């Protein structure tokens, strides 16, 4: 299953999956760091981060990733493909079917 992470406009951190699932987080243009936990049914996981970039890369989105835990690395069988479209970096993940995405930052918001 393919999942794409990217910025939309100056305030929406978005993810969409090939199966039609997806979500967006709006911070009203504050430039908040957003993080999503991507977890496969077998427990393999990765964190994906999005932020509307501060100067000197103003008016562009940054997208990055990190292992879920120290020493974990990228789960076996997953592929990551970076890209860009206009003002946003993109990250496409090829992950097992049944993989879930949960926003973990910022906490306590809708």
Residue frames as qw, qx, qy, qz and C-alpha x, y, z in Angstrom:
[[0.000, 0.891, 0.455, 0.000, 0.00, 0.00, 0.00],
 [0.413, 0.338, -0.020, 0.846, 1.30, 3.48, -0.84],
 [0.271, -0.848, -0.380, 0.252, 1.00, 6.34, 1.66],
 [0.425, 0.504, 0.043, 0.750, 2.02, 9.89, 0.69],
 [0.360, -0.722, -0.318, 0.497, 2.92, 12.65, 3.16],
 [0.359, 0.366, 0.221, 0.830, 3.04, 16.27, 1.98],
 [0.019, -0.422, -0.349, 0.837, 2.12, 19.81, 2.86],
 [0.157, 0.621, 0.646, 0.415, -0.94, 21.48, 1.39],
 [0.095, -0.921, -0.162, -0.340, -1.27, 25.28, 1.37],
 [0.216, 0.585, -0.504, 0.597, 0.64, 26.98, 4.22],
 [0.429, -0.396, 0.491, -0.647, -1.15, 25.25, 7.07],
 [0.927, -0.023, 0.076, -0.367, -2.19, 21.68, 6.21],
 [0.116, -0.434, 0.891, 0.062, -0.03, 18.62, 6.91],
 [0.825, 0.194, -0.041, -0.529, -1.61, 15.86, 4.80],
 [0.210, -0.262, 0.929, 0.158, -1.34, 12.15, 4.24],
 [0.779, 0.265, -0.058, -0.565, -3.23, 10.05, 1.72],
 [0.478, -0.212, 0.849, 0.075, -3.20, 6.31, 1.12],
 [0.172, 0.120, -0.760, -0.615, -3.83, 4.41, -2.07],
 [0.105, -0.368, -0.924, 0.014, -6.88, 2.78, -0.43],
 [0.150, -0.695, -0.411, -0.570, -8.59, 6.18, -0.05],
 [0.564, -0.683, -0.345, 0.310, -7.76, 6.75, 3.62],
 [0.422, 0.399, -0.072, 0.811, -6.17, 10.02, 4.64],
 [0.349, -0.813, -0.385, 0.261, -6.22, 13.00, 6.94],
 [0.363, 0.584, -0.065, 0.723, -4.96, 16.54, 7.25],
 [0.470, -0.605, -0.412, 0.494, -3.93, 18.64, 10.23],
 [0.179, 0.792, 0.173, 0.557, -4.53, 22.40, 10.08],
 [0.528, -0.419, -0.362, 0.644, -2.52, 24.70, 12.34],
 [0.090, 0.952, 0.279, -0.084, -3.76, 28.01, 10.83],
 [0.517, 0.757, -0.134, 0.377, -0.32, 28.85, 9.39],
 [0.517, -0.827, 0.215, -0.056, 1.61, 28.69, 12.71],
 [0.449, 0.632, -0.624, 0.092, 4.42, 26.48, 11.35],
 [0.718, -0.435, 0.448, -0.307, 3.85, 23.80, 14.01],
 [0.117, 0.354, -0.919, -0.130, 5.90, 20.60, 13.81],
 [0.861, -0.010, 0.067, -0.505, 3.54, 17.71, 13.02],
 [0.018, -0.373, 0.927, 0.033, 4.49, 14.06, 13.54],
 [0.861, 0.048, -0.110, -0.495, 2.70, 10.90, 12.43],
 [0.413, -0.339, 0.844, -0.043, 3.37, 7.32, 13.56],
 [0.719, 0.307, -0.427, -0.455, 3.08, 4.82, 10.71],
 [0.417, -0.327, 0.816, -0.233, 2.62, 1.28, 12.05],
 [0.525, 0.156, -0.727, -0.414, 2.25, -2.01, 10.18],
 [0.858, -0.314, -0.150, -0.378, 0.22, -4.95, 11.51],
 [0.869, 0.015, -0.391, 0.303, 3.48, -6.77, 12.38],
 [0.552, -0.748, -0.144, 0.338, 4.55, -3.88, 14.65],
 [0.552, 0.094, 0.185, 0.807, 7.09, -2.30, 12.30],
 [0.014, -0.924, -0.357, 0.135, 6.84, 1.47, 12.60],
 [0.472, 0.204, 0.099, 0.852, 8.30, 4.77, 11.45],
 [0.048, -0.763, -0.349, 0.542, 7.74, 8.42, 12.42],
 [0.394, 0.491, 0.384, 0.675, 7.11, 11.01, 9.69],
 [0.213, -0.611, -0.272, 0.712, 7.53, 14.74, 10.41],
 [0.306, 0.638, 0.421, 0.567, 6.12, 17.73, 8.50],
 [0.235, -0.693, -0.252, 0.634, 6.65, 21.43, 9.08],
 [0.378, 0.884, 0.179, 0.207, 6.06, 24.55, 7.07],
 [0.750, 0.043, -0.133, 0.646, 9.68, 25.65, 6.79],
 [0.241, -0.895, -0.084, 0.366, 11.04, 28.66, 8.62],
 [0.352, 0.893, -0.279, -0.029, 13.53, 31.03, 6.93],
 [0.081, 0.474, -0.381, -0.790, 15.67, 30.69, 4.87],
 [0.014, 0.126, 0.907, 0.401, 13.44, 28.06, 3.19],
 [0.324, 0.305, 0.444, -0.778, 10.30, 30.11, 3.75],
 [0.656, 0.358, -0.020, -0.665, 7.06, 29.20, 2.04],
 [0.602, 0.271, -0.723, -0.201, 8.05, 25.58, 1.54],
 [0.875, -0.376, 0.087, -0.294, 7.24, 22.34, 3.39],
 [0.085, 0.512, -0.848, 0.112, 9.84, 20.06, 4.98],
 [0.936, -0.130, -0.072, -0.319, 9.11, 16.34, 5.25],
 [0.170, 0.547, -0.798, 0.185, 11.34, 13.93, 7.14],
 [0.898, -0.227, -0.299, -0.231, 11.33, 10.59, 8.90],
 [0.078, -0.575, 0.731, -0.359, 12.96, 8.79, 11.79],
 [0.439, -0.073, -0.895, 0.042, 12.94, 5.29, 13.31],
 [0.591, -0.625, -0.317, -0.400, 10.20, 4.71, 15.86],
 [0.734, -0.666, 0.120, 0.059, 12.74, 3.58, 18.47],
 [0.071, -0.794, 0.584, 0.150, 16.51, 3.71, 18.77],
 [0.262, -0.337, 0.887, 0.177, 18.19, 1.06, 16.66],
 [0.663, 0.361, 0.591, -0.285, 14.99, 0.05, 14.86],
 [0.170, -0.186, 0.643, 0.723, 15.81, 1.43, 11.41],
 [0.553, 0.186, -0.255, -0.771, 13.37, 1.30, 8.52],
 [0.773, -0.020, 0.554, -0.308, 11.09, -1.74, 8.79],
 [0.300, -0.156, 0.847, 0.410, 12.03, -4.63, 6.49],
 [0.282, 0.454, 0.802, 0.266, 10.14, -4.60, 3.20],
 [0.104, 0.892, 0.302, -0.321, 9.20, -0.90, 3.38],
 [0.538, 0.248, 0.245, 0.767, 10.40, 1.51, 0.70],
 [0.085, -0.807, -0.230, 0.537, 10.67, 5.29, 0.98],
 [0.494, 0.413, 0.393, 0.657, 10.67, 7.60, -2.02],
 [0.116, -0.607, -0.198, 0.761, 11.27, 11.33, -1.59],
 [0.334, 0.527, 0.534, 0.570, 9.88, 13.84, -4.04],
 [0.057, -0.400, -0.201, 0.892, 8.71, 17.42, -4.42],
 [0.181, 0.620, 0.655, 0.392, 5.79, 19.25, -6.00],
 [0.024, -0.840, -0.165, -0.517, 5.91, 23.04, -6.09],
 [0.165, -0.711, 0.366, -0.577, 6.20, 24.29, -2.51],
 [0.792, -0.423, 0.314, -0.309, 6.13, 20.92, -0.76],
 [0.077, 0.381, -0.921, -0.029, 8.51, 18.07, -0.23],
 [0.869, -0.069, -0.126, -0.474, 6.78, 14.68, -0.45],
 [0.142, -0.371, 0.911, -0.113, 7.49, 11.29, 1.05],
 [0.827, 0.046, -0.307, -0.469, 5.91, 8.16, -0.43],
 [0.356, -0.357, 0.833, -0.226, 6.00, 5.00, 1.69],
 [0.717, 0.052, -0.592, -0.364, 5.31, 1.52, 0.34],
 [0.285, -0.309, 0.733, -0.534, 4.08, -0.39, 3.38],
 [0.028, -0.160, -0.986, -0.041, 2.12, -3.59, 4.13],
 [0.403, -0.471, -0.484, -0.618, -1.66, -3.57, 3.78],
 [0.630, -0.608, -0.482, 0.034, -3.35, -2.78, 7.08],
 [0.463, 0.011, -0.264, 0.846, -0.75, -0.18, 8.05],
 [0.171, -0.873, -0.456, 0.030, -2.16, 2.66, 10.17],
 [0.327, 0.400, -0.108, 0.849, -1.23, 6.34, 10.53],
 [0.420, -0.768, -0.458, 0.155, -1.72, 8.18, 13.84],
 [0.180, 0.775, -0.142, 0.589, -0.87, 11.82, 14.47],
 [0.712, -0.384, -0.429, 0.402, 1.32, 12.06, 17.59],
 [0.293, -0.414, -0.125, 0.853, 2.34, 15.77, 17.46],
 [0.098, -0.387, 0.486, -0.778, 1.06, 18.22, 18.34],
 [0.215, -0.256, -0.916, 0.220, -0.67, 16.52, 21.23],
 [0.018, 0.480, 0.621, -0.619, -4.13, 17.38, 22.49],
 [0.303, 0.394, -0.150, -0.855, -5.50, 18.92, 19.29],
 [0.767, 0.351, 0.237, -0.481, -8.30, 17.61, 17.05]]
